Amino acid sequence: MAMKIGSDDGEERGTMSEINTTPLVDVMLVLLIIFLITIPVITKNVPVTVPKAVNIPTQTKPENITISVTTDGDVFWGQNKMATMHELVTRVEGEAVKIPQPEIHIRADANTDYKNVGKVIAAINRGGVVKVGFITEPDHGVRGTR
């Protein structure tokens, strides 16, 4: 980093007013290399096995139970209407003792209140069945009116 002020032949020139950018480029390249090396070290995540998502169509087995919830909150076990939640719990308890335990699929109307579905889930939980799923229609880009 030297600057030439005068010439050897005795001729007087003005001072050199140009900036030498070579050291600036060298420093910037060194900083770039340092950041490229240290960024992967800084961004380490906690090692976690993330589940793989697979969209599998529902496989209807004869032992699966379908419970339907209408817009009005009426509950159906297959085609039979349940008069009370106590009756639903009793039916679920009867199915819970089977080995292997059947799955219960809930088909709820899109316009029913959440509390109606919540009551059915609570009844299934009290009955002792572990596997519960929800049946939905595939979304073909059409949105509901809700």
mmCIF file of the C-alpha atoms, coordinates in Angstrom:
data_MODEL
# 
_entry.id   MODEL 
# 
loop_
_atom_site.group_PDB 
_atom_site.id 
_atom_site.type_symbol 
_atom_site.label_atom_id 
_atom_site.label_alt_id 
_atom_site.label_comp_id 
_atom_site.label_asym_id 
_atom_site.label_entity_id 
_atom_site.label_seq_id 
_atom_site.pdbx_PDB_ins_code 
_atom_site.Cartn_x 
_atom_site.Cartn_y 
_atom_site.Cartn_z 
_atom_site.occupancy 
_atom_site.B_iso_or_equiv 
_atom_site.pdbx_formal_charge 
_atom_site.auth_seq_id 
_atom_site.auth_comp_id 
_atom_site.auth_asym_id 
_atom_site.auth_atom_id 
_atom_site.pdbx_PDB_model_num 
ATOM 1   C CA . MET A 1 1   ? 0.000   0.000   0.000   1.00 0.00 ? 1   MET A CA 1 
ATOM 2   C CA . ALA A 1 2   ? 2.274   2.644   -1.302  1.00 0.00 ? 2   ALA A CA 1 
ATOM 3   C CA . MET A 1 3   ? 1.544   5.971   -2.877  1.00 0.00 ? 3   MET A CA 1 
ATOM 4   C CA . LYS A 1 4   ? 3.812   7.682   -5.331  1.00 0.00 ? 4   LYS A CA 1 
ATOM 5   C CA . ILE A 1 5   ? 4.150   11.377  -4.596  1.00 0.00 ? 5   ILE A CA 1 
ATOM 6   C CA . GLY A 1 6   ? 6.801   12.518  -6.990  1.00 0.00 ? 6   GLY A CA 1 
ATOM 7   C CA . SER A 1 7   ? 8.606   11.248  -10.048 1.00 0.00 ? 7   SER A CA 1 
ATOM 8   C CA . ASP A 1 8   ? 12.242  10.280  -10.401 1.00 0.00 ? 8   ASP A CA 1 
ATOM 9   C CA . ASP A 1 9   ? 12.991  12.698  -13.194 1.00 0.00 ? 9   ASP A CA 1 
ATOM 10  C CA . GLY A 1 10  ? 12.381  15.732  -11.044 1.00 0.00 ? 10  GLY A CA 1 
ATOM 11  C CA . GLU A 1 11  ? 9.095   16.636  -12.633 1.00 0.00 ? 11  GLU A CA 1 
ATOM 12  C CA . GLU A 1 12  ? 6.536   17.610  -10.019 1.00 0.00 ? 12  GLU A CA 1 
ATOM 13  C CA . ARG A 1 13  ? 3.142   16.020  -10.427 1.00 0.00 ? 13  ARG A CA 1 
ATOM 14  C CA . GLY A 1 14  ? 0.162   16.283  -8.094  1.00 0.00 ? 14  GLY A CA 1 
ATOM 15  C CA . THR A 1 15  ? -0.684  13.688  -5.539  1.00 0.00 ? 15  THR A CA 1 
ATOM 16  C CA . MET A 1 16  ? -2.351  10.515  -6.759  1.00 0.00 ? 16  MET A CA 1 
ATOM 17  C CA . SER A 1 17  ? -6.023  10.716  -5.786  1.00 0.00 ? 17  SER A CA 1 
ATOM 18  C CA . GLU A 1 18  ? -7.162  7.225   -6.902  1.00 0.00 ? 18  GLU A CA 1 
ATOM 19  C CA . ILE A 1 19  ? -8.205  4.657   -4.293  1.00 0.00 ? 19  ILE A CA 1 
ATOM 20  C CA . ASN A 1 20  ? -6.474  1.313   -4.403  1.00 0.00 ? 20  ASN A CA 1 
ATOM 21  C CA . THR A 1 21  ? -9.391  -1.191  -4.221  1.00 0.00 ? 21  THR A CA 1 
ATOM 22  C CA . THR A 1 22  ? -7.298  -4.362  -4.176  1.00 0.00 ? 22  THR A CA 1 
ATOM 23  C CA . PRO A 1 23  ? -7.084  -4.579  -0.353  1.00 0.00 ? 23  PRO A CA 1 
ATOM 24  C CA . LEU A 1 24  ? -10.818 -3.904  -0.087  1.00 0.00 ? 24  LEU A CA 1 
ATOM 25  C CA . VAL A 1 25  ? -11.622 -6.783  -2.471  1.00 0.00 ? 25  VAL A CA 1 
ATOM 26  C CA . ASP A 1 26  ? -9.229  -9.078  -0.576  1.00 0.00 ? 26  ASP A CA 1 
ATOM 27  C CA . VAL A 1 27  ? -10.905 -8.306  2.750   1.00 0.00 ? 27  VAL A CA 1 
ATOM 28  C CA . MET A 1 28  ? -14.386 -8.816  1.294   1.00 0.00 ? 28  MET A CA 1 
ATOM 29  C CA . LEU A 1 29  ? -13.417 -12.213 -0.180  1.00 0.00 ? 29  LEU A CA 1 
ATOM 30  C CA . VAL A 1 30  ? -11.988 -13.327 3.164   1.00 0.00 ? 30  VAL A CA 1 
ATOM 31  C CA . LEU A 1 31  ? -15.199 -12.254 4.952   1.00 0.00 ? 31  LEU A CA 1 
ATOM 32  C CA . LEU A 1 32  ? -17.306 -14.100 2.367   1.00 0.00 ? 32  LEU A CA 1 
ATOM 33  C CA . ILE A 1 33  ? -15.316 -17.293 2.895   1.00 0.00 ? 33  ILE A CA 1 
ATOM 34  C CA . ILE A 1 34  ? -15.618 -16.966 6.684   1.00 0.00 ? 34  ILE A CA 1 
ATOM 35  C CA . PHE A 1 35  ? -19.414 -16.575 6.449   1.00 0.00 ? 35  PHE A CA 1 
ATOM 36  C CA . LEU A 1 36  ? -19.728 -19.509 4.055   1.00 0.00 ? 36  LEU A CA 1 
ATOM 37  C CA . ILE A 1 37  ? -17.825 -21.722 6.471   1.00 0.00 ? 37  ILE A CA 1 
ATOM 38  C CA . THR A 1 38  ? -19.535 -20.621 9.706   1.00 0.00 ? 38  THR A CA 1 
ATOM 39  C CA . ILE A 1 39  ? -23.200 -20.470 8.591   1.00 0.00 ? 39  ILE A CA 1 
ATOM 40  C CA . PRO A 1 40  ? -23.690 -24.289 8.420   1.00 0.00 ? 40  PRO A CA 1 
ATOM 41  C CA . VAL A 1 41  ? -22.188 -24.576 11.918  1.00 0.00 ? 41  VAL A CA 1 
ATOM 42  C CA . ILE A 1 42  ? -24.570 -21.958 13.347  1.00 0.00 ? 42  ILE A CA 1 
ATOM 43  C CA . THR A 1 43  ? -27.763 -23.326 11.758  1.00 0.00 ? 43  THR A CA 1 
ATOM 44  C CA . LYS A 1 44  ? -27.643 -26.826 13.252  1.00 0.00 ? 44  LYS A CA 1 
ATOM 45  C CA . ASN A 1 45  ? -31.076 -28.105 14.264  1.00 0.00 ? 45  ASN A CA 1 
ATOM 46  C CA . VAL A 1 46  ? -32.090 -30.543 16.940  1.00 0.00 ? 46  VAL A CA 1 
ATOM 47  C CA . PRO A 1 47  ? -32.046 -34.055 15.432  1.00 0.00 ? 47  PRO A CA 1 
ATOM 48  C CA . VAL A 1 48  ? -35.680 -35.121 15.156  1.00 0.00 ? 48  VAL A CA 1 
ATOM 49  C CA . THR A 1 49  ? -37.254 -37.853 13.049  1.00 0.00 ? 49  THR A CA 1 
ATOM 50  C CA . VAL A 1 50  ? -40.104 -36.153 11.207  1.00 0.00 ? 50  VAL A CA 1 
ATOM 51  C CA . PRO A 1 51  ? -43.061 -38.381 10.268  1.00 0.00 ? 51  PRO A CA 1 
ATOM 52  C CA . LYS A 1 52  ? -43.648 -39.106 6.609   1.00 0.00 ? 52  LYS A CA 1 
ATOM 53  C CA . ALA A 1 53  ? -47.097 -38.079 5.384   1.00 0.00 ? 53  ALA A CA 1 
ATOM 54  C CA . VAL A 1 54  ? -48.907 -40.416 3.044   1.00 0.00 ? 54  VAL A CA 1 
ATOM 55  C CA . ASN A 1 55  ? -52.413 -39.778 1.792   1.00 0.00 ? 55  ASN A CA 1 
ATOM 56  C CA . ILE A 1 56  ? -54.020 -43.214 1.771   1.00 0.00 ? 56  ILE A CA 1 
ATOM 57  C CA . PRO A 1 57  ? -57.692 -43.676 0.885   1.00 0.00 ? 57  PRO A CA 1 
ATOM 58  C CA . THR A 1 58  ? -59.841 -45.102 3.663   1.00 0.00 ? 58  THR A CA 1 
ATOM 59  C CA . GLN A 1 59  ? -59.840 -48.859 3.606   1.00 0.00 ? 59  GLN A CA 1 
ATOM 60  C CA . THR A 1 60  ? -63.328 -49.851 4.677   1.00 0.00 ? 60  THR A CA 1 
ATOM 61  C CA . LYS A 1 61  ? -63.246 -53.092 6.623   1.00 0.00 ? 61  LYS A CA 1 
ATOM 62  C CA . PRO A 1 62  ? -66.355 -54.885 7.815   1.00 0.00 ? 62  PRO A CA 1 
ATOM 63  C CA . GLU A 1 63  ? -65.312 -54.386 11.431  1.00 0.00 ? 63  GLU A CA 1 
ATOM 64  C CA . ASN A 1 64  ? -65.035 -50.582 11.071  1.00 0.00 ? 64  ASN A CA 1 
ATOM 65  C CA . ILE A 1 65  ? -67.870 -48.612 12.639  1.00 0.00 ? 65  ILE A CA 1 
ATOM 66  C CA . THR A 1 66  ? -69.248 -45.477 11.011  1.00 0.00 ? 66  THR A CA 1 
ATOM 67  C CA . ILE A 1 67  ? -70.896 -42.882 13.217  1.00 0.00 ? 67  ILE A CA 1 
ATOM 68  C CA . SER A 1 68  ? -72.683 -40.047 11.401  1.00 0.00 ? 68  SER A CA 1 
ATOM 69  C CA . VAL A 1 69  ? -73.569 -36.637 12.846  1.00 0.00 ? 69  VAL A CA 1 
ATOM 70  C CA . THR A 1 70  ? -76.247 -34.618 11.047  1.00 0.00 ? 70  THR A CA 1 
ATOM 71  C CA . THR A 1 71  ? -76.626 -30.844 10.896  1.00 0.00 ? 71  THR A CA 1 
ATOM 72  C CA . ASP A 1 72  ? -79.219 -30.985 13.689  1.00 0.00 ? 72  ASP A CA 1 
ATOM 73  C CA . GLY A 1 73  ? -76.862 -32.972 15.951  1.00 0.00 ? 73  GLY A CA 1 
ATOM 74  C CA . ASP A 1 74  ? -78.557 -36.340 15.499  1.00 0.00 ? 74  ASP A CA 1 
ATOM 75  C CA . VAL A 1 75  ? -76.127 -39.256 15.906  1.00 0.00 ? 75  VAL A CA 1 
ATOM 76  C CA . PHE A 1 76  ? -76.380 -42.446 13.843  1.00 0.00 ? 76  PHE A CA 1 
ATOM 77  C CA . TRP A 1 77  ? -74.541 -45.746 14.428  1.00 0.00 ? 77  TRP A CA 1 
ATOM 78  C CA . GLY A 1 78  ? -74.427 -47.011 10.865  1.00 0.00 ? 78  GLY A CA 1 
ATOM 79  C CA . GLN A 1 79  ? -78.096 -46.546 9.884   1.00 0.00 ? 79  GLN A CA 1 
ATOM 80  C CA . ASN A 1 80  ? -79.526 -46.677 13.440  1.00 0.00 ? 80  ASN A CA 1 
ATOM 81  C CA . LYS A 1 81  ? -80.265 -43.428 15.264  1.00 0.00 ? 81  LYS A CA 1 
ATOM 82  C CA . MET A 1 82  ? -78.889 -43.148 18.800  1.00 0.00 ? 82  MET A CA 1 
ATOM 83  C CA . ALA A 1 83  ? -81.505 -41.741 21.170  1.00 0.00 ? 83  ALA A CA 1 
ATOM 84  C CA . THR A 1 84  ? -78.996 -40.559 23.826  1.00 0.00 ? 84  THR A CA 1 
ATOM 85  C CA . MET A 1 85  ? -75.272 -40.238 24.318  1.00 0.00 ? 85  MET A CA 1 
ATOM 86  C CA . HIS A 1 86  ? -75.528 -42.874 27.049  1.00 0.00 ? 86  HIS A CA 1 
ATOM 87  C CA . GLU A 1 87  ? -76.769 -45.357 24.456  1.00 0.00 ? 87  GLU A CA 1 
ATOM 88  C CA . LEU A 1 88  ? -73.791 -44.457 22.241  1.00 0.00 ? 88  LEU A CA 1 
ATOM 89  C CA . VAL A 1 89  ? -71.350 -44.997 25.130  1.00 0.00 ? 89  VAL A CA 1 
ATOM 90  C CA . THR A 1 90  ? -72.918 -48.411 25.833  1.00 0.00 ? 90  THR A CA 1 
ATOM 91  C CA . ARG A 1 91  ? -72.533 -49.469 22.179  1.00 0.00 ? 91  ARG A CA 1 
ATOM 92  C CA . VAL A 1 92  ? -68.922 -48.246 22.100  1.00 0.00 ? 92  VAL A CA 1 
ATOM 93  C CA . GLU A 1 93  ? -68.116 -50.146 25.317  1.00 0.00 ? 93  GLU A CA 1 
ATOM 94  C CA . GLY A 1 94  ? -69.435 -53.318 23.690  1.00 0.00 ? 94  GLY A CA 1 
ATOM 95  C CA . GLU A 1 95  ? -67.119 -52.820 20.711  1.00 0.00 ? 95  GLU A CA 1 
ATOM 96  C CA . ALA A 1 96  ? -64.093 -51.792 22.807  1.00 0.00 ? 96  ALA A CA 1 
ATOM 97  C CA . VAL A 1 97  ? -63.689 -55.272 24.317  1.00 0.00 ? 97  VAL A CA 1 
ATOM 98  C CA . LYS A 1 98  ? -63.235 -56.941 20.914  1.00 0.00 ? 98  LYS A CA 1 
ATOM 99  C CA . ILE A 1 99  ? -59.762 -58.038 19.849  1.00 0.00 ? 99  ILE A CA 1 
ATOM 100 C CA . PRO A 1 100 ? -58.623 -56.448 17.588  1.00 0.00 ? 100 PRO A CA 1 
ATOM 101 C CA . GLN A 1 101 ? -60.459 -53.317 18.529  1.00 0.00 ? 101 GLN A CA 1 
ATOM 102 C CA . PRO A 1 102 ? -62.439 -51.855 15.599  1.00 0.00 ? 102 PRO A CA 1 
ATOM 103 C CA . GLU A 1 103 ? -61.867 -48.368 14.248  1.00 0.00 ? 103 GLU A CA 1 
ATOM 104 C CA . ILE A 1 104 ? -64.610 -45.780 14.534  1.00 0.00 ? 104 ILE A CA 1 
ATOM 105 C CA . HIS A 1 105 ? -65.022 -43.389 11.612  1.00 0.00 ? 105 HIS A CA 1 
ATOM 106 C CA . ILE A 1 106 ? -66.932 -40.177 12.231  1.00 0.00 ? 106 ILE A CA 1 
ATOM 107 C CA . ARG A 1 107 ? -68.848 -38.640 9.322   1.00 0.00 ? 107 ARG A CA 1 
ATOM 108 C CA . ALA A 1 108 ? -69.988 -35.193 10.417  1.00 0.00 ? 108 ALA A CA 1 
ATOM 109 C CA . ASP A 1 109 ? -72.003 -32.784 8.308   1.00 0.00 ? 109 ASP A CA 1 
ATOM 110 C CA . ALA A 1 110 ? -69.981 -29.720 7.317   1.00 0.00 ? 110 ALA A CA 1 
ATOM 111 C CA . ASN A 1 111 ? -72.642 -27.409 8.768   1.00 0.00 ? 111 ASN A CA 1 
ATOM 112 C CA . THR A 1 112 ? -73.028 -29.092 12.154  1.00 0.00 ? 112 THR A CA 1 
ATOM 113 C CA . ASP A 1 113 ? -71.825 -27.367 15.299  1.00 0.00 ? 113 ASP A CA 1 
ATOM 114 C CA . TYR A 1 114 ? -68.481 -28.446 16.688  1.00 0.00 ? 114 TYR A CA 1 
ATOM 115 C CA . LYS A 1 115 ? -70.102 -29.236 20.050  1.00 0.00 ? 115 LYS A CA 1 
ATOM 116 C CA . ASN A 1 116 ? -72.114 -32.043 18.396  1.00 0.00 ? 116 ASN A CA 1 
ATOM 117 C CA . VAL A 1 117 ? -68.923 -33.682 17.146  1.00 0.00 ? 117 VAL A CA 1 
ATOM 118 C CA . GLY A 1 118 ? -67.236 -33.017 20.496  1.00 0.00 ? 118 GLY A CA 1 
ATOM 119 C CA . LYS A 1 119 ? -69.983 -34.900 22.327  1.00 0.00 ? 119 LYS A CA 1 
ATOM 120 C CA . VAL A 1 120 ? -69.540 -37.904 20.033  1.00 0.00 ? 120 VAL A CA 1 
ATOM 121 C CA . ILE A 1 121 ? -65.759 -37.882 20.543  1.00 0.00 ? 121 ILE A CA 1 
ATOM 122 C CA . ALA A 1 122 ? -66.246 -37.683 24.328  1.00 0.00 ? 122 ALA A CA 1 
ATOM 123 C CA . ALA A 1 123 ? -68.676 -40.622 24.216  1.00 0.00 ? 123 ALA A CA 1 
ATOM 124 C CA . ILE A 1 124 ? -66.211 -42.693 22.177  1.00 0.00 ? 124 ILE A CA 1 
ATOM 125 C CA . ASN A 1 125 ? -63.449 -41.810 24.625  1.00 0.00 ? 125 ASN A CA 1 
ATOM 126 C CA . ARG A 1 126 ? -65.623 -42.872 27.597  1.00 0.00 ? 126 ARG A CA 1 
ATOM 127 C CA . GLY A 1 127 ? -66.447 -46.104 25.788  1.00 0.00 ? 127 GLY A CA 1 
ATOM 128 C CA . GLY A 1 128 ? -62.766 -47.019 25.482  1.00 0.00 ? 128 GLY A CA 1 
ATOM 129 C CA . VAL A 1 129 ? -62.157 -47.230 21.717  1.00 0.00 ? 129 VAL A CA 1 
ATOM 130 C CA . VAL A 1 130 ? -58.689 -45.971 20.816  1.00 0.00 ? 130 VAL A CA 1 
ATOM 131 C CA . LYS A 1 131 ? -58.747 -45.626 17.021  1.00 0.00 ? 131 LYS A CA 1 
ATOM 132 C CA . VAL A 1 132 ? -60.967 -42.790 15.824  1.00 0.00 ? 132 VAL A CA 1 
ATOM 133 C CA . GLY A 1 133 ? -60.879 -41.158 12.414  1.00 0.00 ? 133 GLY A CA 1 
ATOM 134 C CA . PHE A 1 134 ? -62.795 -38.523 10.476  1.00 0.00 ? 134 PHE A CA 1 
ATOM 135 C CA . ILE A 1 135 ? -64.211 -39.096 7.019   1.00 0.00 ? 135 ILE A CA 1 
ATOM 136 C CA . THR A 1 136 ? -64.070 -36.100 4.695   1.00 0.00 ? 136 THR A CA 1 
ATOM 137 C CA . GLU A 1 137 ? -64.638 -35.452 1.044   1.00 0.00 ? 137 GLU A CA 1 
ATOM 138 C CA . PRO A 1 138 ? -61.635 -34.503 -1.097  1.00 0.00 ? 138 PRO A CA 1 
ATOM 139 C CA . ASP A 1 139 ? -61.287 -30.800 -1.795  1.00 0.00 ? 139 ASP A CA 1 
ATOM 140 C CA . HIS A 1 140 ? -61.533 -30.250 -5.539  1.00 0.00 ? 140 HIS A CA 1 
ATOM 141 C CA . GLY A 1 141 ? -60.851 -26.533 -5.334  1.00 0.00 ? 141 GLY A CA 1 
ATOM 142 C CA . VAL A 1 142 ? -64.477 -25.749 -4.438  1.00 0.00 ? 142 VAL A CA 1 
ATOM 143 C CA . ARG A 1 143 ? -64.945 -23.855 -1.208  1.00 0.00 ? 143 ARG A CA 1 
ATOM 144 C CA . GLY A 1 144 ? -67.994 -24.205 1.004   1.00 0.00 ? 144 GLY A CA 1 
ATOM 145 C CA . THR A 1 145 ? -70.514 -21.472 1.687   1.00 0.00 ? 145 THR A CA 1 
ATOM 146 C CA . ARG A 1 146 ? -69.528 -21.082 5.347   1.00 0.00 ? 146 ARG A CA 1 
# 
